[in-house]
């Protein structure tokens, strides 16, 4: 069996696995009940499915130029998908689309509460400073004697 035949068989297996993962991601986006579960289904298996499909393509085509382009696509997927998922999750949380009863540890709510307390503390300090300004510094010529 030649290298080309082995590469074609591996490419077919990777293509099938990538297609199944991408299909699972699509079904998860449609079927999962809340935003965070849908977001998880739309990002994790979809990216892995795409990587498997692109790896299959690289094995099938066997061209350095195509391999470079496919590598760029994979790198951009790894860089952009987590950021997009994070932004979707934060905006969903802030607009009330996240079911907070399903969260085990709601760190964002705790951080928001701490931020509100810090803003109130700074505001109180500023109001206190404006009400009682510090004494003016004396110049050396102003001293008696």
MOWOKA-V130496 format. One record per pair of residues at least 12 apart in sequence whose ideal C-beta (glycine too) atoms are under 6 Angstrom apart, sorted by the first residue. I is the first residue (numbers start at 1). J is the second residue. D is the distance in whole Angstrom. If there is no record, write none. Layout:
# MOWOKA-V130496
i & j & d
I & J & D
I & J & D
This chain:
# MOWOKA-V130496
i & j & d
7 & 59 & 5
10 & 59 & 6
11 & 56 & 4
11 & 59 & 4
11 & 60 & 4
14 & 52 & 5
14 & 55 & 5
14 & 56 & 4
15 & 53 & 6
15 & 56 & 4
17 & 52 & 5
18 & 49 & 4
18 & 52 & 3
18 & 53 & 4
21 & 45 & 4
21 & 48 & 6
21 & 49 & 3
22 & 46 & 6
22 & 49 & 4
24 & 45 & 5
25 & 41 & 6
25 & 42 & 6
25 & 45 & 4
25 & 46 & 4
28 & 41 & 3
29 & 41 & 5
29 & 42 & 5
34 & 99 & 5
35 & 92 & 4
35 & 97 & 5
35 & 98 & 6
36 & 98 & 6
39 & 85 & 5
39 & 88 & 6
39 & 89 & 6
43 & 81 & 5
43 & 85 & 5
47 & 77 & 5
47 & 81 & 5
51 & 74 & 6
54 & 70 & 5
54 & 74 & 6
58 & 70 & 5
93 & 108 & 6
